[in-house]
Amino acid sequence: MDQDTAVERLNDLLVVEGQGLLGRLHELHPFIDLSDAAAAGVLRQVADRQQEHLRALAETILRLDGVPRPRQPDMSTARVHYLSLRYLLPYLVGDLRRRIDAYGRAATELAGQPLAAETVGRILAEHQADLERLEALAQSSAPAEQAVAATAGSHDA
């Protein structure tokens, strides 16, 4: 793969990084209930890593003599204010799985470009670690939500 094509793939990943709720995670903190300290810590780390991924991709593009494309906010995620974290977690997990798929494909395509391949491989590994953490959060919230649903159901009877 030539350098220009590598830059295009990295720019495609910049777009991927901006999509979905994960692309806006750093904006969500004031609008979702983060009373669960462990969940708040995980989300802050994922949001911080998200910003680091954007920087790393842009820096790699520049080092390959390319120009990073401007980010476009994903407007489909604009209406997530004041929703519970437990409601949002499945969407965050889905977004992360789509990113992992995109990075996996890009890693294969960029194998001949060491600088780009290293950046993509590192971000892919971090996304996989974040997926495990978000899935664990989603799992830990499931019993609590089932208990609330069961309690609500018994009041309806």
Summary of the structure (lengths in Angstrom):
residues: 157
radius of gyration: 18.0
end to end distance: 64.2
largest distance: 66.6
contacts: 452
relative contact order: 0.17
helix: 80%
strand: 0%
